[in-house]
Amino acid sequence: MINLLKSRRLQKFKPPVSGDNSKFWKLLLIIHYSYNIIVLIVGSIFIFKGYELVERGINGEIEWILKVFGSESTLRNASPGIFLVIVGFFIILFARDNVEYKKN
């Protein structure tokens, strides 16, 4: 991780507010992007494993009834592969972190 702090891109990085600790902001950026990469990897693993289950013809039945904020989602008699693909998609869609810094 220390080598990442010495990379060329981060050497040109300037903190959002002059006088802020640039090492803190660099480390925060590394943690932020690492988290997003981990989320993409985990979601992709779910999707690919689900695809493998569908491709191999693994059968089973999963019943999913989800009620959120007055809306309802129903998935009945789905194979485990389809379920894993949908869960992987939702992991990638909702677990990513978006951060904006706004100056006052």
C-alpha positions as CSV (number, residue, x, y, z in Angstrom):
1,M,0.0,0.0,0.0
2,I,2.9,2.3,0.7
3,N,4.1,1.9,-2.9
4,L,0.7,3.1,-4.1
5,L,1.2,6.4,-2.1
6,K,4.4,6.9,-4.2
7,S,2.7,6.4,-7.5
8,R,2.9,9.2,-10.1
9,R,-0.8,9.9,-10.2
10,L,-0.9,10.4,-6.5
11,Q,2.2,12.6,-6.5
12,K,0.2,15.1,-8.5
13,F,-2.8,14.9,-6.2
14,K,-3.7,18.0,-4.3
15,P,-6.0,18.0,-1.3
16,P,-9.5,19.5,-1.7
17,V,-8.6,22.4,0.7
18,S,-5.2,23.9,0.9
19,G,-3.5,23.1,4.2
20,D,-5.2,19.7,4.5
21,N,-3.2,16.6,5.2
22,S,-2.4,15.3,1.7
23,K,-1.3,11.8,3.1
24,F,-4.7,11.4,4.7
25,W,-6.5,12.2,1.5
26,K,-4.3,10.0,-0.6
27,L,-4.9,7.1,1.8
28,L,-8.6,7.8,1.8
29,L,-8.7,7.7,-2.0
30,I,-6.8,4.3,-2.0
31,I,-9.3,2.9,0.5
32,H,-12.2,4.2,-1.5
33,Y,-11.1,2.7,-4.8
34,S,-10.0,-0.6,-3.1
35,Y,-13.5,-0.9,-1.6
36,N,-15.1,-0.3,-5.0
37,I,-12.8,-2.9,-6.7
38,I,-13.6,-5.5,-4.0
39,V,-17.4,-4.9,-4.5
40,L,-17.0,-5.4,-8.3
41,I,-14.9,-8.5,-7.8
42,V,-17.4,-10.1,-5.4
43,G,-20.4,-9.2,-7.6
44,S,-18.6,-10.6,-10.6
45,I,-17.9,-13.8,-8.8
46,F,-21.6,-14.2,-8.0
47,I,-22.5,-13.5,-11.6
48,F,-20.0,-15.9,-13.1
49,K,-20.8,-18.7,-10.6
50,G,-24.5,-18.3,-11.3
51,Y,-23.8,-18.5,-15.0
52,E,-21.8,-21.7,-14.5
53,L,-24.7,-23.2,-12.6
54,V,-27.1,-22.3,-15.4
55,E,-24.7,-23.6,-18.0
56,R,-24.3,-27.0,-16.2
57,G,-28.1,-27.3,-15.9
58,I,-28.1,-27.5,-12.1
59,N,-31.8,-27.5,-11.1
60,G,-33.5,-26.5,-7.9
61,E,-36.2,-24.2,-6.7
62,I,-35.7,-20.8,-5.0
63,E,-38.6,-18.7,-4.1
64,W,-37.9,-15.0,-3.6
65,I,-40.5,-12.5,-2.5
66,L,-39.1,-9.1,-1.7
67,K,-41.2,-6.2,-0.4
68,V,-39.4,-2.8,-0.2
69,F,-41.0,0.6,0.2
70,G,-44.4,-0.6,-1.0
71,S,-43.2,-2.3,-4.1
72,E,-42.9,-6.1,-4.5
73,S,-40.5,-8.3,-6.4
74,T,-41.4,-12.0,-6.9
75,L,-39.2,-14.7,-8.3
76,R,-40.7,-18.2,-8.2
77,N,-39.2,-21.5,-9.1
78,A,-36.0,-20.0,-10.2
79,S,-32.8,-22.0,-10.5
80,P,-30.0,-21.2,-8.1
81,G,-27.9,-19.9,-11.0
82,I,-30.4,-17.3,-11.9
83,F,-30.7,-16.3,-8.2
84,L,-26.9,-15.9,-8.0
85,V,-26.8,-13.8,-11.1
86,I,-29.5,-11.5,-9.8
87,V,-27.8,-11.2,-6.4
88,G,-24.4,-10.4,-8.0
89,F,-26.1,-7.7,-10.1
90,F,-27.6,-6.1,-7.0
91,I,-24.3,-6.3,-5.1
92,I,-22.6,-4.4,-7.9
93,L,-25.5,-1.9,-8.3
94,F,-26.1,-1.0,-4.7
95,A,-22.8,-1.7,-2.8
96,R,-20.6,0.7,-4.7
97,D,-19.6,3.8,-2.9
98,N,-19.9,7.3,-4.5
99,V,-18.3,10.1,-2.7
100,E,-18.2,13.8,-3.7
101,Y,-16.3,16.6,-2.0
102,K,-18.0,19.9,-2.1
103,K,-16.2,23.1,-1.1
104,N,-18.2,25.5,1.0
